[in-house]
Every structure is written in C-alpha cells, then in structure tokens.
C-alpha cells in the first residue's frame, strides 16, 4: 500500500489538459472540476474502494470471502478446496461466517 507522500510523488506529473487527470495508481483518466486539478492524491473510484469486511442484511451479518472463488462463486483456499462447505442460511455463496453454514 502506498503512503500519501508516495502517491503525491507519483501524481506530480499526471495532470492532463482540459481538466483531465490520471489516477496515480492505475492510470485511468477522467475529467474533474478545475479546482480539483491541483490535488496530489487523485485516485479513481475503483482504486479508492476498500473491500467490505462485514455486510449486514437485516439481523444477519455476513463476512464476504476476500480470496479466490470457484466457478460457482464458492470460497476456496490456496489448494482449491472448498472453504466451509455447506449451504448458507444467508443465501450468499461467498459468506464465510461459520454461523451461517449448515451441513457439509
């Protein structure tokens, strides 16, 4: 993960013409307001997003898997084996909350 000062150094030369800026992390270009052109930490929406660690659906709290998924969107480990096999009571295939897994 880049520090703010490192991002500023990377972004120093990324200002484009006609209010176009370039993301310091991935290089995506987009138009911004003129007053935002001077910012040194411009990141696109995709690079600013942080993965969710907990998602609440009513009373259920799901923990989405941050690793690899198989072709059916079930979480798998590094060896390709199913992680917490079984049906989820929350109906979210990528949920790794052990309380949501029923059976094997």
N, C-alpha and C positions, 0 to 999 in steps of 0.2 A: 504494500500500500504506500502510495506517495504522500510525503508530507506537504503541507501547504506551501512551504518555501520552494520545494522541488517543483510543484505544479506551476508556481509563478515563473520559475526559470524556463520551464517547458513552454509556457503560454506566451512568453515575451514577444515572440515573432509570429504569432498565429493570427493577428488581426488582418482582415481582408478588406477589400474595397466595398463600398455601398452597404455599410453596416453588416457585413458578413463576418462571422467569427468561426474559428475552428476549435473543436473540442480538444483539450490538451491531452486527453487520454487515448481516444480512438481516432481522431482526425475528422469526424463528421462536421460538415459545415452547414450553418443556418443563419438566417437574418435575425438581428436583435435591434432593440432601440438604440439610438445614438448614444445615450447616456451610459449604457452598459458596455460599450466598446472598450472602455478603459480598465475594466475588471481583469485581474490577472488569474483568476481561478475559474474560468468558464468551463463547465462540463456540460455535455448534452444530457438529456433526460435519462437515457439508458445508463450512462456512467454514474449518475447521481443516485440511482435506485439501490437500496440496500435490501438484501433478501430478508423475508419475514421469518422470524423465529417462532412466533405463535400467532395463530389466526383464530379468532373467536366467532363461532356460529351459534348464536343463542346462548345456551348454557355449556355447550361443548367447546373445549379449547384444543385445537389441532396443532401439531408440530410438523410442518412440512419437511420432508427429507431434502437435504441440501446436496446430496451426492448424485450418483448415477441412477437411472431408471431403466427398466427393461422395456420391451416393445409394448407391453400392456400398461405402462406407467406405474409399475410396482417398484418400490425401492429395492436396490440391490447393493451388495457390498463390493469390495475390491475384487473378489474372486468371481463375481457374477451370480452369487447365491442370493435368494430372496431374504430380505431383512424383515423380520417379524411377519412371517407368512400367516395368512388367515384373512377373514373378512373384517372390514372396518365398520363399526356401528355408525360412524360419521359419514360413511359412503365416499370418503376421499382416499383414493388409492395411494397417494404419496404421504399420508399421515403416518408418523412413527411414534405416536403416543401409545404406550403399551396398554393403557386402559381402554383404548378404542378397538383393540384387536380381539376377535372372538374366534376360537378354534385354530386349527392349523391347516 
